[in-house]
Amino acid sequence: MSRRARTTVNVDYVDLDSDEDSHGDNEEEWKPPQPKAPVPSASATEKKRSTKGPSKARVPKNKSPKTTTKKTKSWLKQEKLENQVNVQTGNVKTDSIEGEPSFKTKQERISFTIAKSDACAVGGPSCANLTAKKEEEEDDYTFDEPVLKKQKTGLQSSVPSKQSQASMKGEHDMNWDLIEVLSIQTCVERWVCANVVKLLREENTVPFMVRYRKEMINHMDADAVRDVQLVYEELCALVKKTQSVVNTLKKDGVLTAELEKSLKSCRTADELDHVYTPYKKGCKVTKVRKAKALGLEAAATALIEAPHTLDLRKWVKPETEGLSSVEEVSTGVLHILAYTIAKDPETLAYVKTLCENDNVTLHSSVTKTALKEKEQEKSQANDKKNKKQDLDKFHLYFNFTNGVGRVQPHQTLAINRGESLKLLTVKVNIPDRVKNNFTWWCINNRWKPRTFAQEAHRELIKNSVEDSYKRLIVPFLTRMYRTNLTKSAEKESVAMFVRNLRQRLLVCPVRGCVMMGVDPGFRHGCKVAILSPTGQILHTDVVYLHGSRNEREAEKLRYLMTKYSCSRVVIGNGTACRETESFFADLIAKCYFHPLDVSYCIINEAGASIYSVSPEAVKEMPDLDPNLRSAVSIGRRVQDPLAELVKIDPKHIGIGTYQHDVSSTVLKAALDGVVQECVSFVGVDINICSETLMRHVAGLNTARARNIAEWREQNGPFFNREQLKLVKGMGPKSYQQCAGFIRINQSVHSTKDTPPAVPPKPAAKKVKGKSSAVIPTHFNPLDQTCIHPESYDVAQRFLSLIGENASEIGSKHLKQSVNQKVSSSGVDELSKNIGTTPETLRLIIDGLTQPPGFDIRQDFGQEDFKRGIVSIDDLQVGAVLTGRVDNTCLFGAFVDIGVGRSGLIHKSNITLDKLPASQRRRSLALGPGERVEVRVLNVDAQRGRIGLDLIRVLH
């Protein structure tokens, strides 16, 4: 059976053993001499036993073979109790005793095995009438009652029961509560985290939760829900890793009850690694392993617990390497005690606290190798040109020092890149007073001898503490700080990508006019594509505007634009963009296209070349040259940016910075989520949208989008949302997730008052329960709104309450009636009268009052069309200009002010008093497409750099 797609979460585990011998000898595999080996301790004997050759398979005593035909009565009774679920909201009851296939199927569909009582334990509208069949075999498309009927009052009514939260804790068999840890790490209320986890386990998508389950997630936005989802997946990965470690140690025979408790108490990957590292196999033989192999572990324990009984001279064995003298015995005990100190959770917590209260700094400097190469560049400048350019990019970090808490994300990523190129060397500097305070605390508190200790023993403990700090703890702290800085920087970089992509996708489309897309070029000419108002290709051609034939090419352009009444030109910002813009600006200034009022705009063409040779482009435009396909894509990016940009991999759209320095898996998952969010919230007309756009709707995928397109080709347009249930692979869960984001616009049915009956499904389509389903074929006016089908009954009750009908959706008369009723009674009172939640009623009111074909992108700005050109040489310091944000990064925002070069507003010039109140909560508050008023601070024409100051954001 098909498995559900999963998001891969990378969890880094820090290995202390890797740096254990960084200040010692690099020794190969070592064992004590066999003839005169000392009597090993119990732990050494157990370790030696585990390294023997293969032995007979051990069969657990209390487990029966797989061929058992009957179960015991107690097991039957226990399983029956687990499978009987009585929930107030759904009353789900399943009496599967012999392990019905339905339960196995359900467990395979979820990404983490949970107790059967969890399916509906938390409560909510999505889990009533829930069965454990395959999605394709379910024929119950009814949705549940509104959440309010199962709630008491307000937001707290969505809080899951204590029994359901207890089941969440027990399902992963850890010594901590998953919901509690999730709440602490995300700073989100506990009941909200429980609801988000429940919705995720029910396979709800983020757009569906944000729009139709607002009361359960406390009105969080999509980014906040995705943050909770990411942390939840990391915790699940930690649980899986812990279970794997427990199984490994159990198989090796070294697992004890105390060790298992310690493992299951770990809440982070670092804590798990601290506990597990001493038991890892396959590591190089370290100093502590040598000492333990010699049996000195008991001596190290006695040094702390009973030093008055310890006599190191008794451990001396002249014939044994490592025990031949008191000095060697002392060294072995020192290594064991140092290792024990470095692994102690209380000790690590204390040293972390000391570092947090002190000034730990990050320092970077240029490497000696890079300096030598820089000196050689004077005599070999041409050979080292590329290396010199790379080196100059990092001149800010040749002698960089800053506190670890004040290092900016872009600085971290730049330093990491310079280090990977071997141009920079990086250190974490911990003050000496941290070492002094730590040493004093260890000697006089945590690792103080329990009884009287001789001066030699106290000196040995002090040396062990200092060795542990220098050789083990400092490298661990260094890795910890570097890892935390990198993770924080990557998270902020991904968030910047997400914001930029959302702004780019939600640019308002320019509709109702013929467009000319131009992919500029010198030698191979400028590729031209003329597009109809709906994006259909009317004409393609190649013109050579930058040669001796420019007058003849201008005549060709005038003929084409007059023939197709084209007054809008879209120019890509690639090679020859500036020259092509100048050519069109000169013609416009001469009124060359009269009587047409021609204007042009510059558009970001990032990804157009990649798309032109992609399978999607070949399928869509099979007869066109790839260069001409680029011109078509450039023109369509202005007509409908969302529909065109979803065809391109988000990382190729040209947004954000340092995309190659962050995790590609995390970045792709975040960007794909934003694409799904934007496509879903804008909505798609199922009868005219492309298959590529359709696959990004919440609840749909490539296979379902293809099936919908095939159904549309075979049976004609959809007349209502209910017909989606006839599509192959569209089960109740998929239909629930996608139905609210799919539109059936009335224009399709304006000429058909009585649509024909839907023809029967082909013989090859055999899905249980769908053949007998009664699907209406009439048009439902609510299908063109954002109202979900599960709320249609509530919407009809509301319309009856105000004395209106659904045929008047979007009219002024209906809008007035709704506003009067809401102003007189209030949303809360009305929601109680019609039996729903205030959030659902507000969504219904929006759907009823918005005009047909409403597009949320109309509140965003369009591309700016212009008729003249300005050069960077025309700029003067202090000049006030308007522009549009082209891209934002971690250190500022780049603004296109129409001079061929984008100016930079440094983030220090983006202050709260210059921003609207609605944008002050965002980190940089600006995104691509926003119009701003700026002042020129400095101009460096030679380097092509323009410094700007933000005056205000324009609306």
C-alpha positions, 0 to 999 in steps of 0.5 A: 500500500502507498505510504504517507510522505514524511518530512525528514528531520536532521538531528545533529549528535555531538560526539565528545570522543571525537576530540578526546585525544586532541591534546594527547597521543594518536594511538592505534588499536591497543590492548593490554599484554595478554600473558600478564593481564590483570584481573579484569573488573566486572565491567571489563569482563562484560565488555570483553564478553560483548566483543567475542565472536558470533554465538548462538541467537538468544531467544527471549524467554517470555516471547512465543514464536510467530507461528502461535495460532491462539492468544491468551485470554488476558492478552485478548481482554487487553487488546479488546479494551484498547480497541474500544474507544468511547469519545463524547464527540464521535462515539467511535467503537471498534471491536477488533480482537484478532488484529483487523487489517483496518487497524494495520492500514491506519497505523501504516498511514500515520508517521508515528505509531500511537495508541488506538485510543488517541485517534479521537482522544483530544476532541475536535470536529475532524474525528467524529465518524472516523473509521480505520479503513483505507482512504480510497475505500471510505465512502462517508464524506459527511463532516462533523458538527461545528467545534462549538457544540463540543466546547464549553466556553471560549478558547479554553474549550478546545483544551484536550482532556487529561486522559488524552494528554496522558496517552500522548505521553505514554505512546512514545515511552519516554520519561517526559511529556511530549506536549509539555516539552513542545510547549516549552521549546516553542513558547506556545500554550500547552493546550494549543500544542496538544491541538496542533499535534492532534491535527497533524496526526489526523493528517491535516494540512497547515493551510486547512488548520490556519483557515478552518480550525482557528479556534483550535490553534488559537489563531496562529498564522501559518509560520507559527504552526510550521514552527510547532510542526518542525519542533514536533518532528524533531522530538519524534526523531529524538524518540526514534533515536532513543528507541534505537539506542535502547534496542542496541544496548539491549542487544549488546547486553549492557542495558541496565534499568538506570541506564534506560531511565537516563536515556529516556529522560533525555530531552535533546540530542546532545543530552542523549549523546552524553549518555550514550557515548561511553557505550558506542562501538567502533570508536578509536581506542581512547585514553579512558578506554585504555585505562578501563581496560586495565581495570582502573575504574575501581581506583577512580571511583575510590578516589572520590568515594573513599580516598582514605582506602586508596593506595595507588602503589597496590595497582602497580604491575611492572610487567604490564604496560600502563601499570608499570609505575605509580605515575602511569596508574595516576595517569590512567585514573586521571583519564577516567575521572576526567571523562566522568566529569565531562559526562556528568549532566550537573557539571555540564549544566554548571559550566554552561551557566558560568559561560552564560553569565560571562562574555564568551566571544567568537573570533575569526581571522584570515588563515596563514595560507590565504595571506601567503596567497595574497602576497603572491598575487602581486606577481601572479595576479592573473592566475589568482584572480578568482581566489583574490575575489573570494578573499576580498569578500571576507575582508570584514572578518579578517579580524572579527570579534563579537560576543556569541549572543550578539553575532548576527545570523548573516555574520555566522553564515559568512564566517562559516562559508569563509571557513569552508573555503579555508580562508578564515579560521574561527575560535570560541574564546572562553574567559579564564575566570570561567575555568577558575570558577569551574575548577573551584566548584568541582574541587570544593563541591561536586567532586569533593572527596567524600572522606579524608584525602591525602595531598597527592589524592587532592592534587590528582583530583585537581589535575583531573578537573583541569584536564577534563576542562581543557581536553573535553569540556572546552571542545564540547562548549566550542561545538555547542556554541558553533552549532547553536549559532549555525542553527539560529542563523539557518532558521533566520535565513529560512524565515527570510526565504519564506517571507520573500517567497510569499511576497513574490508569489502574492504580487497582484496580477496585471489582467485585461491587457496584451503583454509583450515579454522580452528576454533581452540578449546581445549576440543572439537577439532579444526573444519576444513573445506576445501574450493575450490577456489570458496568457495565450501565445499570440506570436513569438519572434527574435529581434536584434535591437543592439546592432546595425539593423535596429531601425528595421527591428524597431519597425517590426516591433511597431508592426507587432504591437499595433497588430495585437494592440499591445501596450505593455512590455515586460523586460527580463533583468538579465544580460542586455537588460539596461540596453534593451530598456534604453532602446524602448525608452527612446522609442516611447519618448519619440511617440514611436508607437502612437496611437498606443500609450506604451509603457514597460517594466523590469521583472526578475527573470530568475529561473526562467532559463531553468524552466524553459528546458524543464519537462513542464515547459516542454509539455506546455509548449512543445513546438517552441524553442527554449529561448522563446519559452523564457520570453513567454515565462517572463510575460506571464510573471506579470499577468499571473505571478502565482500561476507562473512561479509555482512552475519553478523550483522556489530556490531558483526564483532569486530570493533571500541569501546564503541559500547554499549555506543552509540545510537544503532539506529544511529549506525545500520543506519550508518553501514548499509549504509557503507555495502550498499556503499561497496557492490555497489561500488565493484559491484555484478555479478547478475548471481553468487552472493548470495541473501544475498549479493544482498539485500545490493545493492543500490536500492534493498531490501530483497524482490527484491533480493529474486525476482531476485533469483527466476527469475534466478532459473526459467529463467536461467542467465541474459544476460543483465541489461535490463532483470532486468525490468522483475523482479517483484517489479523492478520499474523504480526508483529501476532499476535506483538505482541498474543498475549501480552496477550490473554486467553481466560478459561476461564469462557467455555467452562465450559459447553462441553466441546466447542466447535463448529468454526470456520465458514469465512471469508466470501468477501470475506476473501481473504488468501493462506495463511490459508484453508489454515491449520489452526487448533485449536478447543479451549481451551488453559489457557495462553491465560488467562495472560501466557505468550506462545504462542512459549513454550508448548513451553517451558511444557509441558516445564517442566510435564512436568519437575515432573509437572503439567499445564496444566489445574491452572494457578493451583491451590495444588497446582501452585503448591507443586510449582513452588515446591519445584522452583525452591527445589531446583534454582534458576531458572538451572539449570532454564532450562538443562535445558529450553532457555530463558532465566531471564527466560522461565522466570520469566515462565512460573512467574508465569503458571502460579502466578497464579490465573485472572483475575489482575489486576496492579491488585490491588496498587494502592489502590482509591477511598476510600469514606466516610460523613461530611464534614469542613470546611476550618474544622475543620482545625487546624495540627499535625493528623495526617490520612490522604489520597490523592494526587490529582495531582502536579506539578513542585513537589509533590503535591496530596493529598485529605484529605476537606475539599473542597480538596486540600492541597499537600505541597511537594517540599521536604517529600518527603524520602527518609527518608519514602519506601519504598525502592522509590520513592526512585529516582523524581523525586517518588516520589508518584503519583495514588492513593497513600495517605499520612499527612500533618501540617497545616502551615498553613491559609488558609481565605480563599484555600482553601490547605492546606499539608501535610507528608508523614509516610509512605506507607501500604500 
